[in-house]
């Protein structure tokens, strides 16, 4: 299960992106945030690239990457020094599938206004349809708790294909107006946490927040037991329900449905 340290600050840096993979009891070794400049994948037992439903429990319809390295670059899975940091097959080679379409199209939505929870729900539905019982985590990520550890790499590859099939726009520098809106939400989020009985550190100044490009989240430093984490994130979601396009400074924090 994800440790408390693994929770902290995860969403502040990805407030306008889609958190597509989280750690879980299944031992998933990957965290990939769409729109960030980095992706990190730990080590685990690699799995076969076989995708027939009889061999791996994955449904038909997955198309192996025609050019794995080109697709890895498109998916943001190549580090600045040229190292591949995505899911691998049993030989250690990139394990990627072409984007899976048909679950939504966000190409005409500004990335800042994308509803993280909506897009992740669509990713979860897509991955479920392709053979893995992943879930929507309360922090907006994809939970792998019901996925066998030896299938984590394969499941992660399907998550990536489902995510990129949504055609979410690439990241863009945050404007002053967008950073101010994010800051207002984080301040309101701090109030929500305090109303739940938690002590939250004083927020940075708006200028400091903007200088850091939004690197502050009132969840940082909270000591929250795993049993309370789900309820707290539902009551005080780390991204606005409906996306930043649906939230304005002064609006209340809307709990997750």
C-alpha positions, -999 to 999 in steps of 0.1 A, spaced: 0 0 0 12 35 -7 29 51 23 19 84 37 51 99 22 40 88 -12 8 107 -9 22 141 -1 24 168 -28 14 144 -56 -14 165 -70 -1 200 -66 25 194 -93 -1 178 -115 -30 200 -109 -37 205 -145 -27 170 -156 -40 135 -153 -24 113 -127 -26 80 -144 -9 56 -121 -5 52 -84 11 27 -61 -10 1 -44 -10 -31 -25 -4 -48 -59 30 -33 -59 27 -13 -91 61 2 -97 52 33 -117 41 68 -113 34 88 -145 19 123 -145 7 135 -179 21 169 -186 51 167 -163 86 166 -176 95 134 -159 82 100 -154 95 74 -129 93 37 -130 107 14 -103 117 -22 -107 94 -52 -105 89 -86 -121 86 -79 -158 58 -97 -176 53 -112 -210 42 -89 -238 17 -115 -248 -17 -99 -249 -40 -127 -259 -70 -130 -236 -63 -166 -228 -27 -160 -219 -29 -129 -198 -65 -120 -192 -63 -90 -215 -90 -85 -240 -85 -84 -277 -81 -50 -294 -47 -40 -280 -23 -30 -308 14 -34 -298 35 -3 -306 46 -2 -342 76 19 -332 81 15 -294 108 42 -291 88 68 -311 57 60 -290 78 62 -258 88 97 -268 52 106 -275 41 92 -242 68 111 -223 86 80 -212 121 90 -223 142 109 -198 163 139 -208 194 117 -210 177 93 -234 168 65 -209 134 47 -213 114 49 -181 82 31 -190 68 -5 -186 89 -33 -200 83 -69 -212 101 -100 -199 132 -91 -219 134 -56 -205 122 -40 -238 96 -13 -240 61 -27 -235 37 -2 -251 4 -2 -270 -10 22 -295 -35 47 -281 -69 32 -274 -97 55 -287 -134 56 -281 -136 66 -245 -135 104 -249 -119 132 -268 -104 162 -250 -85 176 -279 -106 208 -278 -104 213 -240 -77 235 -225 -55 213 -203 -60 236 -174 -97 231 -175 -96 193 -178 -115 175 -150 -89 151 -136 -114 129 -120 -135 126 -152 -106 117 -174 -93 92 -148 -127 76 -146 -126 71 -184 -91 56 -182 -103 32 -155 -133 22 -176 -110 16 -206 -85 -4 -186 -113 -25 -170 -126 -32 -205 -92 -45 -215 -88 -70 -187 -76 -53 -155 -97 -44 -124 -80 -11 -117 -99 15 -97 -102 53 -93 -82 63 -63 -96 91 -41 -65 113 -49 -74 111 -86 -50 83 -96 -54 48 -109 -54 21 -82 -37 -12 -89 -46 -30 -57 -66 -57 -75 -40 -63 -101 -16 -92 -96 19 -79 -91 33 -99 -120 8 -81 -143 17 -46 -131 39 -37 -161 13 -50 -186 -15 -31 -168 5 0 -167 11 -2 -205 -27 -5 -210 -33 25 -187 -9 46 -208 -27 35 -240 -61 44 -226 -49 77 -213 -33 88 -246 -64 77 -264 -83 106 -247 -61 130 -267 -56 154 -238 -36 185 -249 0 187 -240 12 209 -212 16 246 -216 32 272 -192 8 283 -166 -5 319 -169 -6 343 -140 -44 340 -140 -42 302 -138 -16 302 -110 -37 327 -90 -67 304 -95 -47 274 -83 -35 293 -53 -70 303 -44 -81 267 -46 -52 255 -24 -60 281 2 -97 270 2 -84 234 4 -64 243 35 -96 256 50 -114 223 41 -87 203 58 -89 224 89 -127 219 90 -120 182 90 -99 187 122 -64 188 107 -37 213 114 -23 228 82 8 249 78 4 285 68 2 290 30 31 307 12 25 342 -1 9 344 -36 42 357 -50 61 328 -35 36 303 -49 38 318 -83 76 319 -82 75 281 -75 50 275 -103 24 261 -79 46 240 -58 25 240 -26 -3 217 -15 -19 219 20 -18 181 21 20 183 23 32 172 58 -2 159 69 0 128 90 -30 108 78 -36 71 84 -45 50 54 -80 44 68 -87 81 69 -70 90 37 -99 79 14 -125 98 33 -103 129 36 -96 130 -1 -133 126 -9 -143 154 15 -114 177 4 -103 167 -32 -69 179 -42 -82 190 -76 -115 208 -82 -143 184 -90 -153 194 -125 -118 209 -132 -105 244 -127 -128 255 -155 -158 248 -132 -144 264 -101 -139 301 -92 -122 317 -63 -148 320 -35 -166 288 -45 -168 261 -18 -148 229 -21 -171 203 -37 -166 168 -23 -160 140 -47 -193 122 -56 
